[in-house]
Amino acid sequence: MKTDILEQSFSTYFNAKPEFIVRAPGRVNLIGEHTDYNDGFVLPMAIDRAVWMALTPRTDLTVRIRSLDLEVDSAFDLHSLTKGEGWIEYIKGVAFELQKDGYDLRGFNAVMTGDVPRGAGLSSSAAVELATARAFASASGFDWDAAHMARVSQKAENQWVGVNCGIMDQMASAATREGYALFLDCRTLEYQHAPLPENTAVVILDTSTRRGLVDSAYNERRSQCEEAARWFGAKALRDVSVDDLKKGSGLSEVVMKRARHIVTENARVLEAVQMMKADNVKRLGDLFNASHASLRDDFEVTNEALNQIVECAQEQSSCYGARMTGAGFGGCAVALVKEKDAREFTDAVAVAYKRKSGLDASVYVCKASAGAGVIERP
């Protein structure tokens, strides 16, 4: 158990028992890709892979953290934060934004570990940020507000780390409920819990290809979406309807394609929520497939490996639908599968993908987990 490893490691490293153990999950986005920074709708699900921290508050302003996975430790002072490089920047960024927001923070000693694959589009960075926010809440004694802590964590990633991400990842890690996906309005941060269809498994398909987020492609897509919104006279593409797209003939072909993906993807998310409530898994799968085609052809953020693994999944009779998930250009896809056939599906896709691409895929069934929290110990 992770908690046992954490407690033992904390005792070894700090010669004491931790007072708190906190966790925050990674996420897989079921549908609604690149809509978050367009004020749109998303449908993520927290997964049963997470970042854990064991910690004890200090009496001074020093934060000292040992990463068990990287086998390195780092320390910083809360009143003299300076930007550097590496994993600790996500933690410093959250500390900076919390203090800017008026929170009176205490330092702490901590050990940290996680099993969210890095760079796979499952939001390991948001899991680190929300685990950090939970750690500060526990050490400093302030009340937990999931939506507000998601906003703080997003600002940390935008302004401290320099990744211009939307709010979805942080909200999924902060506010989800076990057994449900999170239907989120990225403009208002209003959300509701959408039930997963009965007898259905969510399967993550990791292509073993990776891409960093801090590069030109993401920011280029974002600026193209903003250009399209301005052309339509809208605050964001969230405010543009599918019918409005017919009036977009004055846009360049590439900007029109970007707009078409966002507008139709928002419509797919809204329909997907209704299909989940109606337990209509067949139509939900069709929406997954349509989403992937749109990301491939209109938003152009897939790569060969993503297209290959999605095709391998869609070819299985037990698969309702599959699509890339995350920012794209590598990482993971997600499939909706008959629960009773999930094991057979994972084996078949791994074999087919290896044959098609020459790469080894990590394919695993995941459960919808709860958002960031403090682990109760006996």
N, C-alpha and C positions, 0 to 999 in steps of 0.2 A: 504493500500500500504506500502511496506517495507520502501520506502524513507520517508514517513510521520512518521512512527514509529522511524526510525533512527534520523531524525531531532529533533523530540520531545525528544527522549532519550538523544541526545547529548546536547540539551539545558538544560535539567534537570541536567545532570551530570557535564557539564562544564560551565554552565551559559553563553552560547554564541551560535551563529549559526555556523554550519559547513561550511567550504569553499568548500569542495569537497565531493561527494559521489561516491564511486567506487564499482564495482562488478566483480566477476569472477565466472564462472559456474563450476558445477560438470560435469561429463561426463559419458556416457555409451559407452562401446566399442562394436560396432556392430559385428566385427569379427577381428581376429588377436590377439589371446591370448597367452601371454608369448613370443611372437616374438620380442617384443621391445628390450629386453636386449640381443637378438641374432642378432642385426643389421638388423632386418627384417622389415616387412610392417604391418601396423595397420590401422584400419578404425573406429576411435572413432567419437562420435557426442556429442557436448556440449548440456546439457539438461537445461530445464527451472527451475532448482533449483540451487541456487548460495550462495556465501558468499558476504555480503555487508559490507562496512565500510564507515562511515561518519567521516570526519577528518578536522582538521585545523592545519596548520604548527605552530610549536613553534619557539622561537628565540634561544633555546638552543639545546642540543643533547639528550634530554630525549624523549623517546617514552612511552606514557601512553595510554593503551587500556582497555576499559571496554567490557567484553563479556556479551551481553544481555542474551544469551542462558544459560550460566553457572552461571550468576549472580556473577561474580568475576571480579576484575580488576588486572592489572599487569603493572609494569613499569620497564624500564631498560635504561641504558646510552649507547649510540652508541659507545663510546670510551672505555668502560670497560665491554665488553660482556663476560659472563661466562655461561657455560652450566648448565642447571638445569633439571626440569621435567615439563611435562604438555603441554597444548595447546600453551603456549607462545613461546615454543622452535621453532616452525615452523616460527614464525615471527622473532625471534632473528636470526635464521639460514639464512633467506633471507637478513636481515640487514648485517650480517657478510659477506656473499658472495658478496653482492653489493659493500661493502667497499673494500673487497679484490680485486675486479675487477676495482677499481679506482673511483667509484662514490662517490661524496661529498654529504653526506646525511644530511638532517635536521630532527630534531625530530618533532613529532606531537602528538596531542591529538586525540583519536578516540574512537568510539563505533562500535562494530561489532556484526552482527547476520548472521544466515544462515539457510537454510532449506535443505541442502544436507545431507541425512542420514549418520551418522558416522558409519564406519566399514562395510558398505554395498557393497563395491566395486565400488562406484560411485565417488571416488576420492575427498572426502571432504578435504583431506590434500592439494592436488594441488590447490583447489579453495582458500583455506586460503593463500597459498604461492603466488599465482598470484594476489589476492586482495591486499596482502601486497606489492608486487612489484609495483602495480598500485598506491597504496597509497604513496609510497616513490617517484615515478615518479612525482606525483602531488605536493607533499609537497616540493620536492627538485628541481623540474623544469627541469628534464632531459627528452630527447625524448624517446618515447616508441618503442622498437624493440621486437616484439612478440617472435620470435624464440630465441633471446638472453636472454630475461627474463625467458623463459621456461628453458633454460640451467642453469641459475643462481638458479632458484627454485629447479631444480633437484639436483644440487650440495648441496643446503641447506638440502634437505631431505636425500641425501646419506651421507654427511660428518658431518653435525651438528646433525640431528635427528638420523641417523644411520640406515635408511631403504634403502636397496640397490635396489631402483626402477629404471626402465628405464625412457625414456623421454616422453612416450606417454601421460601420464596424464597431465603433465604440458603444452605440446604443444596443447592438446585439449582444455584446459582451456584458453590458451593464444591466439590462432590463428584461431579459427573456425568462420564460417560465418552463419548467421541465415538461416535456411532452408536447410543446407548442412551438410554432414559428411565430415571428414577431412582424406583424403588418405595421409598417412605420411610414408616416407622412414626414418626409425630411424637411419640409418647410415649418411645420408647426411643432414637430416632435410628438404629436399625438400618436398613440399606438394602441393596438389591440392584439390579443393573443389568438392566433388562428390554429385550429386543431389539425394535426396531421391526419391524412386519410387512414382509415382502419386497414389492418393487414397489409400495410405498405412499408417498405424499408427505404431509407435514404442512404445512398451509397456514394462515397467520395472516390473519385478516380484520379489519382495523382500521376501525371504524365512523366514525372522525373525531369521535366524541363523547367528552368527558372528564369525569372526576369526581375530586376530591381524596379521599384516604383519611381525612384527619383531620376527620371529621364524625360526626354522631350516628347515622347509619344503621348503620355498621359496629359501633359499640359497643352499639347496641340489639340487633342480631342476636346478638352475643356474650352479652349478659346474658340474653336469652331462652333461649339454649342452656344456659346455666348453671342457669337456673330449671328447665328440663326435666330436666337431669341430677339435680338435687336431688330432684325429685319421684319419679324412678325409683330413688332411693337409690344412684346411681352416681357414681363420681368424675368421670366425663365421659361424654358421649354415645357415645364409643367403646365403652363397656362395655354399651350397650343393643343388644339384637338386634331384628331385624325383627319377630319374634314378640312381643317385649316391648311393642312399640308398641300392640298390641291392648289392653294393660292401662292405656293412657294416657288413658282417658275423663275422668279428673278434671282434666286440663289444659285451659286455655283453648284455643279453636280456633286462635288465632294461634301460641301456643307449641307446640301439637301439630304444626302444619304445619312449624315450624322444626325440631323434633326429627325428624320424618319425613324431611325432606330429608337431614339429617346421617346418620341411621342407614342409609337406603337408599343414600346416596352412598358410604359406607364399603363396603357390600356390592358396589356397582358397581366400585369400585377393585380389590377383591380378585379379582373375576371378570375384570376387564380384564387384570390381570397374567397370569392363566392363559390368556386368549385370545391374548395377545401371544406367550407361550411356545409355544402351539399353532399360531401363525400363522393364527388365525381372524379375519381382518380384518372380515368381515361382521358377526359378533356384536359385535366391538369397536365398530364404527360404531353398532350398535343401542344400546349402552351410552352412547355420546356423546349420542345423541338423547334418551334417557331422562333423562340428567343435565341437559340443557338444560330439559326440561319441568319437572323438579323445582325447578330454580333459578328458573324463571319463576313457577310456580304455588304452590310450598310455601315457598321461601325469599324469593321476591319481590325479587330483586336484579337483574333484567334491566331494560332500558328498551326503548322502541319501536325504536330503531335496532338494538340487539342482536337483538331478535326478528326484525326484518326481514332482517338480513344472514344469520342462521342459516336462515331460511326460503329465502332465495335460494340458499344453499349446498345445502340438503337437496333442492331441486328439480332439481339437476344429476344426470344419470344416473351420472356418474363419482364421485359423493360417497357414501362409506360412512356418514358421520355427521358432525354438526357441533353445537357447543355454545358458549355464552359461556365465557370464561375470565378469571380474575382476580376481583377483588372485586365487580365488577358496576357497574350504573348507568351504563354507558358503557365505552369502551375496545374490547377485541378479542373476537373469537370464534376458534375453532380448528376446522379441518375435516380429516378423513381422506379422502384422495383417491387414485384410481388414478394411479400415478406417470406413466404414459405420457400421461395426459390433463390433467396439472396446469396446463400453460400455458393450454389451452383453458378449463379450469375458472376460473382466475383472471380471465380476460377476461370470461367469461359472468357471473360473480358481480358484478364491478364494474359492468357495464352494467345488470344487473337491480336492483342495490341503488340505483343512481343514479335509475333509473326509479321505484322504489318510495318512496324516502326524499327524493330531491332532493339527497342528500349524495354527496360523492366518497369512496370507500373506498380505502385502501391495502391491496392484497392481494398477499402474497408467500409463495413457497415457502421453507421454512426447513430447515436441516440440524441434526441433533443434534450439538452441539459438546461439547468437554471443559470441565470446570470451571476455576476460577481457577488461573492458572499464570504462570510466568516464560517469556517468549518467548526461545528460543535464537536468537542472531544469529550469522551467519558471522564 
